[in-house]
Each structure stands twice: as C-alpha cells, then as structure tokens.
Amino acid sequence: MASVTLRAKAIDKKGFSLYLDIYNEGNRYKEYLKLYVSKDYTKPENKNILKHDKDSWELADAIRSKRLLIVKESAAGFIPKQNKQDFIAYYKKQAAIKVHSTYHNALQHLIVFNGRDNLPFKQLDEHFLKDFIDYLQQQQLSTSSVRLYLSRMNIILNLAVADKIIVANPFNFLKRGKGGDIPAKKQKKIEYLTLDELRKFQAVDIKRSDVKDFFLFSCFTGLRESDLLKLKWKDILDGTLTYSQKKQRDSITYYMPLSKQAMVLLDSIKDFQSVTRYKDSEYVFAHLGSKRNVLVCLKKIADKAGIDKNVHIHVGRHTFATMSLTHGVSLYTVSKLLGHSSIAVTQVYAEIVDEIKQKASELLPML
C-alpha cells in the first residue's frame, strides 16, 4: 500500500509548514515542501482557504499528486532505471547547467570519498550519506562549507526525483537540526538599531551626510544594498517605490508605499546630489563611491553616535524589519515588504521582537 498525504506542522503558533507524509513499501518519511500557510487546511473546520494562502496550498497539493503518481509507479515496478543509471554522471550533467563552482567542489569530495568515478543510484541511500557527512567533517571544512556541499547534492537528488529516476531523496531520511545527521546551521547574531539609536545616528554631524541618508533610507524601506544601488529616480512616483527582483527564472516586481520619513530622506539625498557632478544622474545613489568607503563612513558615524554595534548597510534591513514588527505591522506584511519567499524567513525577526517585549515586560514595577 502506497500513500502520500499532505499535512501541516505548526511553527511557533504563527503559521504552518506544509509537508508530505509518504508511505511506500513499509517505509514512511516526510518531505518538507518549504511552503507555508497561516492555517491548517487539513482540518475540516478550515475549508475556506484564505486568499494569501491559496497559491502555496494549491502548489503543495499539486506536488502531492505528482509524488503519489511516482510512488504508485514505483510500487508497480515502473521505475527500473535507478538500478542502472549512474549518479555521478547525472550530477555532472546537471552541474554543467548550474555553472557554479560549489557544485564542482562538492562532486570532487564525493568522488574521492567514493573511490571511483561511478556511483549507481541504488547505492546512494541514507547510510551512504551519513558516511559521506562523516568524511566531510574530517576534512577540516567549516560547518557552512559542509552544509553547502550537502545542499548541492540535495538539489541534484531532488532533480532526480523530478526526473523519476528515484522515488525519494535519501536526504529525507536524515535527521536535521541540533544533534541530527546534518550539521546544524550556526545562528548568526542579527544586528539592528533601536529607535533611540537611529535618532543618535541621525543627529551626528558629518561631512558625508549622503552616506548617513543612504543607511537611514535602508532602515525605513528594508531594501537590500543591491536594490538600493540600482534604484532610479523614475522608480519613485507619488510616494510609491517600484523595484524588481529575480526569483529563480522569473522576475517579480514589488510596489512599496514610502513613509514620510523615507520621503524626507529622499529630499535630503536629492539636495546633496544637486551640488555634485551627479546632479543629472538617473540613479538615486550614484554619488556614493566605493562600498569600502561607505562602510568606513558608517562605522565612523556609529562611533560618534556612541553605538557599540557592527553597523553595515544590511543592518538597515534588519532595523526596518524589527522596527516594523515592534510598531504593530503584521508578520505577513513585513515578509512581503522585505520580498521574502516565505513567511518562515521573516520569522527570525518576530522572535527578536518577542524577546524585546519580554524584556520590556520584566521592567514593569510591582504594585
């Protein structure tokens, strides 16, 4: 009996992660889809799917149908290719399309570990992967490098599932997270400025006021540095900023209403630019100069403001997220404003805000 069931797992009571519960030939495993919804639509009381969840839910159900077909074909003996096809040859073919050195580096480690240039798919199971992970950890590689090489293999194996070469990705059988088979990702400390620190930063009198405005504009829009540097004056119309980002093979256009503070900063930037040789430039931040000089200037401003934090341009994006959530903007809205692929990516900021609120409540006096 083979089955594929779509299920939802609660994430800190702020959403649900969708996954497939796959049962085949006596084995059961989960395939997390990296798709998220605000309600558990597997429950009868949640029959009506909300508009902002519809795309994710329908995509998840379509994947479920596709996986069920593959599993049934496997149970009926319709996928014999995995006994013959070579994973390394398949990997090389797919890596050539990806054109990224990390795919090549991961493959070289795999070949050395395997001891030969061919590896039948049928030999590539979770036990093989565990041994390969042990090998990588013995090569004095950083945790991030080990995780990166494993992610490259994971991507190729997912493609093999899509091509019906294998029924399931053996990575699905490995334990993740702390104490799991795959090394846990080291959590980086997220730096952000409080409203009080932003005011101190703004108050600093410095010759390069354009750099100060550049950073503050990031704090009030949440735009990435790359998007800020591509920003043109024509992209700002009637208080709305328009920018595009490439997601996979598609380009998505975002429309961001600008706050009053962001508009004031734009006026300041225009005034500064008007007295430089870039006064006729189509780019908003054409006058900034090298990234290194900008970073040095930001650190000088932070020092003068008495801010003991590692201030760089991406801190502005973190500041926008935490400040928005602190002032009551919904997690879903902040996720959209930041251009995140899913609300789960934005979740880290919600946890920071929860910590801030907890500390604030502890400061309240006793009666």
N, C-alpha and C positions, 0 to 999 in steps of 0.2 A: 504494500500500500504506500503510495507516494502522495504527499500533500504539500502545499505552500500556502501559508496563512499570513495575511497582513496584520501586524499588531502595532500597538503604540506603547511607548515607555515614557512615563512621566520624568521630566527633568526639573528637579527642584521646585515642583509645583508651578512652573512658569511656562510650560509648554510640553509638547510630546515629540519624541523622536520615533520615526517610523522604521520598522524593520520587518524582515520576512522570517517566519518560523518555518524552516524547511525540514521535512522528514522524508528520507529516502533510504530504502534497503536497510532498515533498522538503525540508521544514523540520524540524529537530529542536530541541527546547528542553526545559528542566527546569521542573517545578513543585514547589517545596518545600512540604510539607504542614504544617509546624510540628508534626509528630508524632514522637515519639522512643521508641525501644526499646533494650533492653540488649544484644540480639544481632542479627546479620544473618540474618534468617529467609529470605532469598532463597537462602541456601546449603543444599544437600541435607543436610548434617550437622546442621543446626539445624531439624529437622522439628517437634519438640515446642515449642510456644510457651509461654513461662512465663506464669503467671497475671497478673503485674503488667504484662505487655506485650500481653495479649490484646486489650483494648479499643482500644488505639492501632493495632495491626496490622489488626484487623477493620475499623476505620473507614477506614484507608488503602486497604484492598482494595476497600471499598465505593465510595470516591471514584474509584479506578482504573476500576472497572466503569462508573461514570457518565460519566467522561471518555471512555472508549473508545466508548461509545454516541454521544456528541456528535461525536467526531472522525469516526466512520464515517458519521454522518448528514451531516456537512459534506462528506465526500468524495463522497457520493451526491447532493449538491446540495440537501439538505433544510433549510438554514438561509439563506434568501434575505433575511431581514429586515434583516440588517446593512447592506445596500445602501441601505435606505430610512430606517431609524429614526435619530432624532437623539440623540446622546449627551447634549447639554446639557439637553434636555427630560427625558430619562431620569434624569439626575443630579438635576435639581430635584425630581423625583417621589420619588426615594429619600432625598434630603437632608431633605425635609419629614418623613419618618418618623424620621430620626435625631435631628432637632431639636438641632443643635449648631452654634454659630457658626463653628467652624473649617471646616465643610463649605461654608458660605456664603462665607467669605473665600477659600477655595481656588477656588470657582467664579468669583468676581469676577475673580481673576487670570487664570483660564483664558479668560474672555470677552474681557478686554482684550487678551490675547495673541493670541487667535484673530481678533479684529477684527470679529466678528459673533456673533449670538445662536444660531446653529445650527452644528452640527458632526456630519456623518454619521459613523457608527461606522467606516466603511471608510477614512476619512481619519486615524483615530486609531491610528497604528501607532508602532513604537519610534522612528522618525525624528522624528515629531511630538513625542513625549515628550522626546527629547533636546533639541530646540529649546526646548520649554517649560521644561525644567530650566535651561537657559542663561538664559532670560528671568527666571526667579525669582531666580537668583543675581545678576542685575544690578539687582535692586530693593532692595538693601541690607537684605535679610531675614537673620535669623540662620539658621545651619545647621539648628537644631532646627525653625524655622518652615518652611523649605523641605521638610524631611523630613516634617513633619506634613501639609502641603498635598498632597504626593505620596502619602502614605499614605491620605488621604481619597479621592483619585482611584482609587487601587489597590483600595480597598474597593468602590467603586461598580462598577469594571470586573469585579471578582470576582462581584458580583451579576449583572452582565450575562452572564457565562459560565454562571452557575447558571440564568438565565432562557433560555438557549440563543439569545441574541441574537448573541453572538460565540463562536467556538470556543476562543480562547485570549486571556488577558490580555496585552496588549503589554508590560506591565511585566516579564513573564517573559523577554523578550529583552534586557533591560538588564543590564549588569554591575553588581554590587553590591560593597560593601567598599572598601578603600583603592584609590584610583586608578580606581574604577568610574564609571559614568554617574550613579548616585545618590550624593549626598554622604554620606560615611561618618559614622556617629554618633560624636560626641566622647565618649570614655570618661571618666566621672566617677570621681574617686578615692573609693573606698569606705572610710569611716572606721569603725573598730571599736576596742574596748578589749581589751587583753590581760588575762589573769587577774590579773597583778600590778597593773595599773591599776584593775581592778574592786575589788580589795582596798583600794587607796588611796582610791577613790571612796567605798566603804562606810565607811571609817574617819573620814571628815570629820564633824565635829560641827557641825550646823547646825539652826536652828530648824525649817525646813521639811523635816523628815525624811520627810514623806509624798511629797514630790517625788522624793527620793532613792530611796525604796522603789518608787515608780512606774516610774522608769527601770530600776532593778535587776530588777524583775519582768519588764520587757520583755526584758532581757538573758537571763533564764532561761526565757522562753516563746517569744520570737520574734514575739509578736503585734504587729500594726500598731497605730498610735496610735488609729485609728478603732475597732478591735476592743476595745482596752483601755477606751476611754471608754464603750463600750456594754455592757461586762461587768457582769453582775449576780451577787450572792452566790448566788442559786439555780442559777447556771450551773456552780458548783463543787460536786461531790459525790464523796465517797470518793476524794479525791486526783485526780480527773479533771475537766478543764475542757472545757466544751462551748461552741462558738461557730459561727455561720453566716456564710457569705459568699455574695453574689450573683455568679454566674458567667454572663455573657450573660443568658439569660432564666430560668435555674434558680438555686435556692439550695442550696448544699452545706453540710452540717453536718459539723464536724470534732470529734474527741474527742482531747484531749491529756492524757496522763498527766503530772502535775506532779512535778517533782523535789523533794527535801527542802528545798533552798534556796528554791524558789518558795513552798512551803507556809509556811516560816518568815517570808518576806516578807509573805504574806497575813495572818498573825497580827499582825505589826507594823502593817500597814495598818488592821486591824480595831481594834487598841488605840488608834491615833491618831484614827480616826474616831469612836470611842465617846465622846470628850470634846469633840466638836464638835456643831453643830446638825444635822449629817448622820448622827447615830448610828443613826437608823431608816431611812436611805435603802436602797433596793434595789440601788443601783449601788455597785460597789466603789470607784470613783474619783470619786464625786460631789463631793468636797470640794476638788478640785484648784484650781479657779478658772480664769482665762483661760489660753489657750495661751501667750500672750506672757510672762506672769508665770512660767509653768513653765519656758520656755526661758531666761529671765534667771536663774532659780534654778539650773538645770542648769549654766550657764556659770560661776556663782559657785562651785559645788561642784567643778567641774573645775579651776578656778583654784587653789582651796585645796588640792586633791589634787596639784597640780603636773602636771596632764595637759594637754599642749600640743596639743590636738585640738579641732576644732569639734564639741562634744558637743551633740546634739539627740536627740529621742526615737527617731528612726529608726536612730540609731547602735546602740540596744539590739537591734534586729532583726539588724543586721549582726553584732553581737557574738555573738548566740546562734548564728548560722549558722557563723561561723568557729570558735567555741569547741567546738561540737558535732562538727564535722569533725576538728578537731585532736585531740579525745579519742576518735576512732575510730568515731563514728556514721556510717553509710553515707550516701552522697550521695542515694540514693533515699529513705531515711528522713527526712533533713533537708528534702528537697524536699516531702515530704508534711506534715511538721510546720509548714513555712512556708506551706503552702497554695498552692504554685506550680502553675501549669497544666501545666508540663512540667519535666523534669529539666534541660533546657538552660538554663532561667532560673537554676537553682541553681549551674550550672557555674562562674560567676564566683567563687563562694566557694571552690570546690575549687582554682582557680588561685591564690587568695591563700594557702591552706593549703600548697600545693605550694611556693610561694615561701618561706613561713616555714620549712618543713622543709629546703629547700635552704640557707637562711642558717644554720640550726642545724647542719647537717652540716659547713658550712665552718668552724665554730668548733671542731670536734673537733681535738685536737692530733695531731701526727705522732709515731710511735714512735721 
